[in-house]
Amino acid sequence: MHDAVPHWIGGGEHRGSGDRRGKVFNPATGEVLRTVGFADATDVDAAVAAARNALPGWRATPPLRRSRILQNYLTLLRRNERELAAVASQEHGKTFDDALGSVRRGIEVLEFACGIPHLLKGEHAADVGTGVNAYSLRQPVGVCVGITPFNFPVMVPMWMFPMAIACGNSFVLKPSEKVPSCSVMLARLFAEAGLPDGVLNVVQGDKAAVDALLADPDVAAVSFVGSTPIARGIYETCARNGKRVQALGGAKNHAVVMPDADLDFTTEALIGAAFGSAGERCMAISVAVAVGDVADRLVERLADRARALKTGPGNEPGVDMGPLVTGEHRDRVRGYVDAGEREGAALVVDGRDIEVAGAGNGFYLGPTLFDHVEPSMTIHREEIFGPVLSVVRVPTLEAAIALINASPFANGTAIFTGSGAAAQLFEETVEVGMVGINVPIPVPMAFFSFGGWKNSLFGDLHVHGTESVKFYTRTKAVTSRWRFGKAAASTLVMPTLG
């Protein structure tokens, strides 16, 4: 019998009222680590009720006092970052160092959120009319929900709930059932920091929990990160139910390599961007677009480095790449490799049938490299979400930009070049939400916004940064007069205030 990961409702662990459970695997061995209880409608109702009941007191708490609790939380997270990273590595499969880096990127959002007293300041204009001032207020939207994916069990939730809570909202987090443990650890540490009971709640579960949250009339805003089909469905459901929504979908990220690029630097950057975290990143580079005569030299270097990578359990020293998160996902990615070979791409490095000593039934697929990939091929058109890098050859930078702009995805992209003119043309004309120049994974810092375009984002506002403050608050405009007189009080004509 395995330990069950609990929910966190109303300031404490909650075992749930239903009997449905899921298995949480160690991807490195294929063994079951623990189970997780799946929330039913009763559990979801309890979490939303706890958030609703905590909302008035938390909303009335001055931003400065909220910030002090956030700063306590920041201290605790820094103290416990290695424990969080170890659990993320264990349940996801990524290397410990990679997990630790993602934990720290999540903490950076909390650092930004600690400045909430300044971030919530509105605008003010004096004398918009005779004796009349105008100003704006930013106020919380209410009970907020976050639905997060398996690949970043700490970082992506930290993109959401610290900002929402800093803005005066209460929150219900529904993490991926594949990696449930970090969410409860995060909630427990926030409670230790002084967060009032019910402000942050966690419900574990699957689609049933998501559907209940989306339908709940007390939920005012929903943040989601996941695949494009589900993101689109959540966006449409929330819109029908009158909820504010930001739904981040899938990606197919291209990196353009110009003939003047530093190939040693570029090769290392692409290897990390394609195969780090076994390619299970929405910002992973899955297509290298080789411009002009650079392709042969680039592919040779990429192949040598891919073959040299060590694949194994993420907690072992010297391992470069861990397993995929589940056996089903590993088989799905392997199917894409089969399709690429079947459709005529040149398979330069084949990661199928990799053998990892002592790994038992771990969910491994080695680094895989394709060359001569055509835009019509499945491996170019669809998001693979695994350690597969495709090389597409084009004659010019303009052709590379046209290729990227034709994609239905527009999350992240990069260019490697020594030319400022090429970089400027690229950044101005590529139709993608996040752009790197000699930076392979252009994930913005916490004080900038994260989000793509097209089918990579459904909704108007991105996550973290000042756009997150806008998402988690409503603006109220106030027009104020404190000088009274008969003329000023006339209401029979449209006031001009001049």
ZALO-61066 format. One line per field, with one value per residue (C-alpha): residue number from 0; residue in three letters; x, y, z. Coordinates in Angstrom, 1 decimal, always signed. Each point is the difference from the previous one (the first is absolute). Layout:
% ZALO-61066
num: [NUM  ...] $
residuo: [ALA  ...] $
c1: [X  ...] $
c2: [Y  ...] $
c3: [Z  ...] $
***
This chain:
% ZALO-61066
num: [0  1  2  3  4  5  6  7  8  9  10  11  12  13  14  15  16  17  18  19  20  21  22  23  24  25  26  27  28  29  30  31  32  33  34  35  36  37  38  39  40  41  42  43  44  45  46  47  48  49  50  51  52  53  54  55  56  57  58  59  60  61  62  63  64  65  66  67  68  69  70  71  72  73  74  75  76  77  78  79  80  81  82  83  84  85  86  87  88  89  90  91  92  93  94  95  96  97  98  99  100  101  102  103  104  105  106  107  108  109  110  111  112  113  114  115  116  117  118  119  120  121  122  123  124  125  126  127  128  129  130  131  132  133  134  135  136  137  138  139  140  141  142  143  144  145  146  147  148  149  150  151  152  153  154  155  156  157  158  159  160  161  162  163  164  165  166  167  168  169  170  171  172  173  174  175  176  177  178  179  180  181  182  183  184  185  186  187  188  189  190  191  192  193  194  195  196  197  198  199  200  201  202  203  204  205  206  207  208  209  210  211  212  213  214  215  216  217  218  219  220  221  222  223  224  225  226  227  228  229  230  231  232  233  234  235  236  237  238  239  240  241  242  243  244  245  246  247  248  249  250  251  252  253  254  255  256  257  258  259  260  261  262  263  264  265  266  267  268  269  270  271  272  273  274  275  276  277  278  279  280  281  282  283  284  285  286  287  288  289  290  291  292  293  294  295  296  297  298  299  300  301  302  303  304  305  306  307  308  309  310  311  312  313  314  315  316  317  318  319  320  321  322  323  324  325  326  327  328  329  330  331  332  333  334  335  336  337  338  339  340  341  342  343  344  345  346  347  348  349  350  351  352  353  354  355  356  357  358  359  360  361  362  363  364  365  366  367  368  369  370  371  372  373  374  375  376  377  378  379  380  381  382  383  384  385  386  387  388  389  390  391  392  393  394  395  396  397  398  399  400  401  402  403  404  405  406  407  408  409  410  411  412  413  414  415  416  417  418  419  420  421  422  423  424  425  426  427  428  429  430  431  432  433  434  435  436  437  438  439  440  441  442  443  444  445  446  447  448  449  450  451  452  453  454  455  456  457  458  459  460  461  462  463  464  465  466  467  468  469  470  471  472  473  474  475  476  477  478  479  480  481  482  483  484  485  486  487  488  489  490  491  492  493  494  495  496  497] $
residuo: [MET  HIS  ASP  ALA  VAL  PRO  HIS  TRP  ILE  GLY  GLY  GLY  GLU  HIS  ARG  GLY  SER  GLY  ASP  ARG  ARG  GLY  LYS  VAL  PHE  ASN  PRO  ALA  THR  GLY  GLU  VAL  LEU  ARG  THR  VAL  GLY  PHE  ALA  ASP  ALA  THR  ASP  VAL  ASP  ALA  ALA  VAL  ALA  ALA  ALA  ARG  ASN  ALA  LEU  PRO  GLY  TRP  ARG  ALA  THR  PRO  PRO  LEU  ARG  ARG  SER  ARG  ILE  LEU  GLN  ASN  TYR  LEU  THR  LEU  LEU  ARG  ARG  ASN  GLU  ARG  GLU  LEU  ALA  ALA  VAL  ALA  SER  GLN  GLU  HIS  GLY  LYS  THR  PHE  ASP  ASP  ALA  LEU  GLY  SER  VAL  ARG  ARG  GLY  ILE  GLU  VAL  LEU  GLU  PHE  ALA  CYS  GLY  ILE  PRO  HIS  LEU  LEU  LYS  GLY  GLU  HIS  ALA  ALA  ASP  VAL  GLY  THR  GLY  VAL  ASN  ALA  TYR  SER  LEU  ARG  GLN  PRO  VAL  GLY  VAL  CYS  VAL  GLY  ILE  THR  PRO  PHE  ASN  PHE  PRO  VAL  MET  VAL  PRO  MET  TRP  MET  PHE  PRO  MET  ALA  ILE  ALA  CYS  GLY  ASN  SER  PHE  VAL  LEU  LYS  PRO  SER  GLU  LYS  VAL  PRO  SER  CYS  SER  VAL  MET  LEU  ALA  ARG  LEU  PHE  ALA  GLU  ALA  GLY  LEU  PRO  ASP  GLY  VAL  LEU  ASN  VAL  VAL  GLN  GLY  ASP  LYS  ALA  ALA  VAL  ASP  ALA  LEU  LEU  ALA  ASP  PRO  ASP  VAL  ALA  ALA  VAL  SER  PHE  VAL  GLY  SER  THR  PRO  ILE  ALA  ARG  GLY  ILE  TYR  GLU  THR  CYS  ALA  ARG  ASN  GLY  LYS  ARG  VAL  GLN  ALA  LEU  GLY  GLY  ALA  LYS  ASN  HIS  ALA  VAL  VAL  MET  PRO  ASP  ALA  ASP  LEU  ASP  PHE  THR  THR  GLU  ALA  LEU  ILE  GLY  ALA  ALA  PHE  GLY  SER  ALA  GLY  GLU  ARG  CYS  MET  ALA  ILE  SER  VAL  ALA  VAL  ALA  VAL  GLY  ASP  VAL  ALA  ASP  ARG  LEU  VAL  GLU  ARG  LEU  ALA  ASP  ARG  ALA  ARG  ALA  LEU  LYS  THR  GLY  PRO  GLY  ASN  GLU  PRO  GLY  VAL  ASP  MET  GLY  PRO  LEU  VAL  THR  GLY  GLU  HIS  ARG  ASP  ARG  VAL  ARG  GLY  TYR  VAL  ASP  ALA  GLY  GLU  ARG  GLU  GLY  ALA  ALA  LEU  VAL  VAL  ASP  GLY  ARG  ASP  ILE  GLU  VAL  ALA  GLY  ALA  GLY  ASN  GLY  PHE  TYR  LEU  GLY  PRO  THR  LEU  PHE  ASP  HIS  VAL  GLU  PRO  SER  MET  THR  ILE  HIS  ARG  GLU  GLU  ILE  PHE  GLY  PRO  VAL  LEU  SER  VAL  VAL  ARG  VAL  PRO  THR  LEU  GLU  ALA  ALA  ILE  ALA  LEU  ILE  ASN  ALA  SER  PRO  PHE  ALA  ASN  GLY  THR  ALA  ILE  PHE  THR  GLY  SER  GLY  ALA  ALA  ALA  GLN  LEU  PHE  GLU  GLU  THR  VAL  GLU  VAL  GLY  MET  VAL  GLY  ILE  ASN  VAL  PRO  ILE  PRO  VAL  PRO  MET  ALA  PHE  PHE  SER  PHE  GLY  GLY  TRP  LYS  ASN  SER  LEU  PHE  GLY  ASP  LEU  HIS  VAL  HIS  GLY  THR  GLU  SER  VAL  LYS  PHE  TYR  THR  ARG  THR  LYS  ALA  VAL  THR  SER  ARG  TRP  ARG  PHE  GLY  LYS  ALA  ALA  ALA  SER  THR  LEU  VAL  MET  PRO  THR  LEU  GLY] $
c1: [+0.0  +1.5  -0.3  -2.7  +0.7  -2.7  -1.9  +0.6  -3.3  -0.7  +3.5  +0.7  +0.2  -3.2  -0.3  -3.0  -3.4  +0.3  +1.7  +1.6  +3.7  +2.9  +3.5  +3.1  +3.0  +3.7  +0.7  +3.6  -1.0  -3.6  -0.9  -3.0  +1.1  -3.3  -3.7  -2.0  -3.7  -2.1  -2.3  -3.8  -2.6  -0.2  +3.7  +0.0  -3.0  +1.9  +3.1  -1.9  -2.1  +3.2  +1.4  -3.3  -0.2  +3.7  -0.4  -1.6  +2.7  +2.9  -1.4  -0.2  +3.6  +2.2  +2.4  +3.0  -1.1  -0.6  +3.5  +1.5  -1.6  +1.4  +3.4  -0.3  -1.0  +3.0  +2.4  -1.6  +0.1  +3.7  +0.6  -1.9  +0.8  +2.2  -2.7  -2.6  +2.5  +0.6  -3.7  -0.5  +2.9  -1.4  -3.5  +0.8  +3.3  +2.0  +3.5  +0.3  +2.0  -2.7  -2.7  +1.9  +0.3  -3.7  -0.8  +2.1  -1.7  -3.3  +1.4  +0.9  -3.7  -0.5  +2.8  -1.8  -3.3  +1.6  -0.2  -3.7  -0.6  +1.6  -1.5  -3.5  +0.3  -2.6  +0.1  -1.0  -0.8  -0.8  -2.4  -1.5  -2.8  -0.6  +0.5  -0.1  +2.7  +0.1  +1.9  -0.1  +0.1  +1.2  -2.2  +0.1  -2.3  -0.9  +0.6  +2.6  +0.9  +3.3  +0.2  +3.6  +1.9  +2.4  +3.2  +0.6  -1.7  +1.4  +0.8  -3.3  -2.2  +2.3  -0.7  -3.6  -0.9  +2.6  -1.2  -3.7  +0.4  +2.2  -2.8  -2.5  -1.7  -0.4  +1.1  -0.7  +2.9  -0.7  +3.5  +0.7  -0.9  +3.3  +2.0  -2.2  +2.3  +1.7  -3.3  -0.8  +3.6  -0.5  -3.3  +1.4  +2.9  -2.3  -2.1  +3.2  +0.8  -3.2  -2.5  -3.5  -1.9  -1.9  +1.8  +2.0  -1.6  +1.1  -2.3  +1.6  -1.7  -0.7  -2.5  -2.9  +1.6  +0.8  -3.6  -1.4  +2.3  -0.9  -3.7  +0.1  -1.8  +2.2  +3.2  +0.8  +3.2  +1.9  +3.6  +1.1  +3.1  -0.2  -0.7  -1.7  -3.2  -0.6  +1.0  -2.5  -2.7  +0.6  +0.0  -3.3  -1.6  +1.2  -1.3  -3.4  -0.1  +1.2  +3.4  +3.2  +2.5  +3.5  +0.7  +3.5  +0.1  +2.6  +3.1  +2.2  +3.1  +2.5  +3.6  +1.5  +3.7  +1.7  +3.2  +1.9  -1.1  +2.6  -0.5  +1.6  -2.2  -3.0  +0.4  +0.2  -3.0  -2.2  +1.0  -1.1  -3.2  -1.0  +0.9  +0.0  -2.9  -0.3  -1.6  -3.0  -0.1  -2.4  +3.0  +2.2  +1.5  -1.3  +1.0  +3.4  -0.4  +3.4  +0.5  +2.1  +3.2  +0.1  -2.1  +2.7  +2.3  -2.8  -1.4  +3.4  +0.6  -3.5  +0.3  +3.3  -1.4  -3.3  +1.8  +2.3  -2.9  -0.5  -3.6  -1.0  -1.7  -0.3  +1.5  +3.2  +3.2  +1.1  -3.4  -0.9  -3.5  -2.6  -3.0  -3.3  -2.8  -2.1  +0.3  -3.0  +1.7  +3.2  -1.8  -1.7  +3.3  +1.4  -2.9  +1.1  +3.5  -1.6  -2.1  +3.0  +2.0  -3.1  -0.6  +3.6  +1.9  +3.7  +0.3  +3.5  -0.1  -2.6  -1.0  -2.4  +1.0  +2.5  +1.3  +0.5  +1.8  -1.9  -3.1  -2.5  -3.0  +0.8  -1.6  +3.0  +0.5  +3.4  +0.8  -1.2  +1.1  -1.6  +1.4  -1.7  -3.3  -2.7  -2.7  -2.7  +1.3  -1.8  +3.1  +0.1  -3.7  -0.9  +1.2  +2.1  +0.9  +3.0  +3.7  -0.3  +1.7  -0.7  +2.2  -1.8  +2.2  -0.9  +1.9  -0.5  -1.0  -3.2  -0.9  +0.7  -2.3  -2.7  +0.3  -0.5  -2.8  -1.9  -0.2  -3.2  +2.1  +1.8  +1.4  +3.7  +2.8  +3.6  +2.7  +3.7  +2.0  +2.9  -2.0  -2.0  -1.8  -1.2  -1.0  -2.0  -1.8  -0.8  -1.3  -2.2  -1.6  -0.2  -3.6  +0.8  -0.6  +3.5  +3.2  +3.6  +3.1  +2.8  -2.1  -1.5  -2.8  -1.2  -2.1  -0.5  +1.0  -2.8  -0.4  -0.8  -3.0  +0.1  -2.3  -0.3  -2.2  -2.4  -0.8  +2.5  -2.2  -3.8  -0.8  +1.3  +2.5  +3.1  +1.3  +2.3  +1.4  -2.3  -2.5  -0.5  -1.0  -2.5  -1.4  -0.5  -1.6  -2.9  +0.4  -2.4  -0.1  -1.0  -1.0  +0.0  -1.2  +0.2  -1.1  -3.7  -2.3  -3.2  +1.5  +2.2  -3.0  -2.0  -0.8  -2.2  +2.8  +2.9  +2.8  +3.2  +1.9  +2.0] $
c2: [+0.0  +3.3  +3.4  +2.2  +3.6  +2.1  +3.1  +3.3  +1.7  +2.7  +0.0  -3.7  -3.4  -1.5  -3.6  +0.4  -1.5  -2.2  -3.3  +0.6  +0.0  +0.4  -1.5  +2.3  -1.6  +0.3  +0.4  -1.1  -3.5  -0.3  -0.8  +1.5  +2.5  +0.9  +0.5  +3.2  +0.4  +1.5  +2.7  -0.4  +2.8  +0.0  +0.7  +2.7  +1.6  +0.0  +1.6  +2.7  +0.7  +0.3  +2.5  +1.9  +0.2  +1.2  +2.6  +2.9  +0.1  -0.5  +2.6  +2.5  -0.7  +3.0  -0.9  +0.8  -2.6  -2.5  +0.8  -0.8  -3.5  -0.4  +0.9  -2.6  -2.5  +1.0  -0.8  -3.4  -0.9  +0.8  -2.1  -3.0  +0.4  -3.1  -2.2  +1.3  -0.6  -3.6  -0.8  +1.6  -2.0  -3.2  +0.3  +1.6  -1.6  +3.1  +0.4  +1.5  +3.0  +0.7  -0.3  +2.3  +2.6  -0.1  +0.3  +3.2  +1.4  -0.5  +1.8  +2.9  +0.6  +0.1  +2.6  +2.1  -0.4  +1.3  +3.4  -0.1  +3.3  +1.8  -2.2  +0.7  +3.7  +1.6  +3.1  +3.5  +3.2  +3.2  +2.7  -2.0  +2.5  +3.0  -1.4  -3.6  -2.6  -3.5  -3.1  -3.8  -2.8  -3.6  -2.5  -3.8  -2.0  -2.7  -3.7  -1.0  -3.5  -1.3  -3.2  -1.0  -2.6  -2.8  +1.4  +2.8  -1.0  +3.0  +2.7  +0.2  +0.0  +2.7  +2.0  +0.2  -0.2  +2.5  +2.7  -0.7  -0.1  +3.1  +1.8  -0.9  -3.0  -3.5  -3.0  -3.7  -1.9  -3.1  -1.5  -2.9  -3.3  -1.3  +2.3  +0.8  +0.2  +3.4  +1.8  -1.1  +0.9  +3.5  +0.5  -1.3  +2.4  +3.0  -0.9  -0.1  +3.5  +1.3  -0.2  -0.2  -3.2  -0.4  +2.6  -2.8  -3.4  -3.1  -2.6  -3.0  -1.8  -0.4  +1.4  -0.4  +2.5  +2.4  -0.1  +0.6  +3.1  +1.4  -0.3  +1.4  +3.4  +1.3  -0.4  +3.4  -0.7  -3.0  -0.4  -3.0  -1.4  -3.2  -1.2  +2.1  -2.1  +0.1  +3.7  +0.9  -2.0  +1.6  +3.5  -0.7  -1.5  +3.0  +2.5  -1.6  +0.1  +3.6  -0.7  +1.8  -2.5  -0.3  -3.4  -0.7  -2.8  -2.0  +1.1  -0.8  +2.1  +0.7  +1.2  +1.6  -0.6  +2.5  -0.7  +2.5  -1.6  -1.2  -3.7  -1.2  +2.2  -0.6  -3.8  +0.0  +2.3  -2.1  -3.3  +1.5  +1.5  -3.2  -2.7  +1.7  -1.4  -2.7  +2.6  +0.3  +3.8  +2.3  +2.1  -2.8  +0.5  -2.9  +1.4  +1.4  +2.1  -0.1  +2.9  -0.3  -2.1  -0.4  -3.1  -2.7  +1.5  +0.4  -3.5  -1.5  +1.8  -0.7  -3.7  -0.3  +1.8  -1.9  -3.3  +1.1  +0.8  -2.3  -1.1  -1.5  +0.6  +3.7  -0.3  -1.6  +2.2  +0.6  -0.7  +2.5  -1.1  -2.0  -2.1  +1.1  +0.5  -3.2  -3.1  +1.2  +3.3  -1.8  -2.2  +3.0  +1.8  -3.2  -0.1  +3.4  -1.3  -2.9  +2.5  +2.1  -2.9  -1.3  +3.4  +0.2  +2.2  -0.9  -1.6  +1.0  -1.0  -2.6  +0.2  -3.0  -3.2  +1.8  -2.2  +1.5  -2.2  -0.8  +2.0  -2.8  +1.0  +3.7  +2.1  +0.8  +1.4  +1.2  +3.3  -0.2  +2.1  +0.3  +1.8  +1.0  +0.4  +1.5  +2.4  -2.4  -2.8  -1.0  +0.6  +3.6  +0.8  -1.5  +0.6  -3.1  +1.0  -2.3  -0.2  +0.3  +2.8  +0.5  +1.9  +1.9  +1.5  +3.3  +2.4  +3.3  +1.8  +1.2  -3.6  -1.0  +2.7  -1.0  -3.6  +1.0  +2.4  -2.7  -2.1  +0.0  +0.1  +3.1  -0.5  +0.6  +0.3  +0.9  +1.1  -0.7  +2.6  +2.5  +2.5  +2.7  +0.7  -3.6  +0.0  +3.2  -1.3  -3.2  +1.6  +2.5  -2.4  -3.4  -0.6  -1.6  +1.1  -0.5  +0.5  -0.9  +1.5  -2.4  -1.2  -3.5  +0.0  +3.6  -0.4  +3.5  +1.1  +0.3  +3.7  -0.5  -2.0  -3.6  -1.1  -0.8  +0.9  -1.9  -3.5  +0.3  +2.4  +0.4  +3.2  +3.6  +0.0  -1.9  -1.5  +1.7  +3.5  +3.0  -1.8  -2.4  +2.9  +1.1  -3.5  -0.5  +3.4  +2.1  +3.7  +2.4  +3.6  +2.7  +3.6  +2.1  +3.6  +1.7  +3.5  +0.5  +2.5  +0.2  +0.2  -3.0  -2.1  +0.4  -3.5  +0.8  +0.1  -2.3  +1.3  +1.0  +0.9  +2.6] $
c3: [+0.0  -1.1  +1.8  -1.5  -0.9  +1.7  -1.0  +1.9  +0.9  +2.6  +1.4  +0.4  -1.6  -1.3  -0.9  -2.3  +0.0  -3.1  -0.6  -3.4  +0.0  -2.5  +0.0  +0.3  -1.7  +0.3  -3.7  +0.5  +1.0  -0.9  +3.6  +1.8  +2.6  +1.5  -0.8  -0.2  +0.8  -2.7  +1.1  -0.6  -0.1  +3.8  +0.3  -2.6  +1.7  +3.3  -1.5  -1.8  +3.2  +2.0  -2.5  -0.1  +3.8  +0.2  -2.7  +1.9  +2.8  -2.4  -2.5  +2.9  +1.1  -1.1  -2.8  +2.3  +2.5  -2.8  -1.2  +3.4  -0.1  -3.5  +1.2  +2.8  -2.7  -2.1  +2.9  +0.5  -3.7  -0.2  +3.0  -1.4  -3.7  -0.2  +1.6  -2.5  -2.9  +1.2  +0.1  -3.5  -1.4  +1.6  -1.4  -3.3  -0.9  -0.8  +1.4  +3.5  -1.3  -2.6  +2.6  +2.3  -2.8  -0.6  +3.7  +0.1  -3.1  +1.9  +3.1  -2.3  -0.5  +3.7  +0.3  -2.5  +1.8  +3.2  -1.6  -0.2  +1.9  -2.8  -2.8  +1.2  -0.2  -2.3  -2.1  +1.1  -1.9  +1.7  -1.3  -2.9  +0.5  +2.2  +3.5  -1.3  +0.4  -1.6  +1.1  -0.4  +2.5  -0.5  +1.9  +0.2  -2.3  +2.6  +0.1  -2.5  -1.4  -1.4  -2.1  -0.5  -2.0  +0.9  -1.3  +2.6  +3.2  +1.9  -2.5  -1.9  +3.1  +1.3  -3.1  +1.1  +3.7  +1.5  -2.3  +0.4  +3.8  +0.1  -1.8  +2.7  -1.5  +1.4  -2.1  -0.8  -1.7  -2.0  -0.8  -2.4  +1.6  -1.4  +2.3  +3.0  +3.0  -0.5  +0.0  +3.6  +1.1  -1.5  +1.8  +3.3  -0.1  -0.9  +3.1  +2.1  -1.4  +1.5  -2.9  +1.4  -0.3  -3.2  -2.1  -1.8  -0.5  -2.1  -1.5  -1.6  -2.8  -3.7  -2.5  +2.4  +2.4  -2.8  -1.3  +3.4  +0.5  -3.4  +0.7  +3.5  +0.1  +2.8  -2.2  -1.6  -1.9  -1.4  -1.0  -1.9  -1.6  -2.2  -3.5  -2.6  -0.3  +3.7  +0.2  -2.7  +1.8  +3.3  -1.6  -1.7  +3.2  +2.2  -2.6  +0.0  +3.8  +0.3  +1.5  -0.7  -1.6  -1.2  -1.6  -1.2  -2.6  -2.0  -1.9  -2.9  +0.6  -2.8  +0.3  -3.0  -0.5  -2.4  -1.9  +2.2  +3.3  +2.5  -0.6  +3.2  +2.1  -2.1  +0.2  +3.7  +0.2  -2.2  +1.7  +3.4  -1.5  -1.9  +2.5  +3.4  +2.1  -2.7  -2.2  +2.3  +0.0  -1.8  -0.8  -1.3  -3.4  -2.2  -3.4  -1.1  -3.2  -1.7  -2.4  -3.1  +0.2  +3.8  +0.1  -0.6  +2.6  +2.5  -0.4  +0.5  +3.2  +1.3  -0.7  +1.8  +3.1  +0.0  +0.0  +2.8  +2.4  +2.9  +0.6  +3.3  +3.4  +0.7  +3.5  -1.2  -0.3  -3.6  -1.6  -2.7  -0.8  +2.0  -1.1  -1.3  +2.5  -0.7  -2.1  -2.1  -0.8  -0.9  -2.4  -1.5  -0.7  -1.4  -2.4  -1.3  -0.6  -2.0  -2.0  -0.8  -1.3  -1.9  -1.7  -1.3  +2.5  +0.5  +3.4  +1.1  +3.7  +1.1  +3.6  -0.1  +1.8  +2.2  +2.8  +3.5  +2.4  +3.2  -1.1  +0.2  -2.0  -0.1  -2.7  -2.1  -3.5  -1.0  -1.8  -3.6  -2.9  -3.5  -3.0  -3.3  +1.6  -2.2  +1.3  -1.0  +2.2  +3.2  +2.1  -1.2  +0.2  +3.4  +3.5  +1.1  +3.6  +0.1  -0.8  -3.8  -1.9  -3.7  -2.4  -2.9  -2.7  -1.6  -2.4  +1.7  +3.3  -1.7  -0.8  +3.6  +1.3  -2.5  +1.2  +3.7  -0.8  -1.8  +3.2  +1.9  +3.2  +1.1  +3.5  -0.2  -2.6  -0.3  -2.4  +0.1  -1.9  +0.3  -2.1  +1.7  -3.2  -0.3  +3.7  -0.4  -3.1  +1.9  +3.2  -2.0  -2.5  +1.7  +1.2  +3.4  +3.5  +1.5  -1.9  +0.8  -1.7  +0.6  +3.0  -0.7  +2.6  +0.3  +3.1  +1.2  +3.5  +2.6  -0.6  -3.7  -1.2  -1.2  -2.9  -3.6  -2.9  -2.3  +1.2  +2.8  +2.1  +0.3  +1.9  +0.0  +2.8  +0.7  +3.2  +2.5  -0.3  +0.0  -2.3  +2.9  +2.2  -2.6  -0.3  +3.7  +0.6  -1.3  -0.6  +1.5  -1.2  +2.5  -0.9  +3.2  +0.8  +3.4  -1.0  -0.1  -1.7  -1.8  -3.5  +0.7  +1.1  -3.3  -1.4  -2.9  -2.6  -0.7  +2.3  -1.7  +3.2  -1.8] $
***
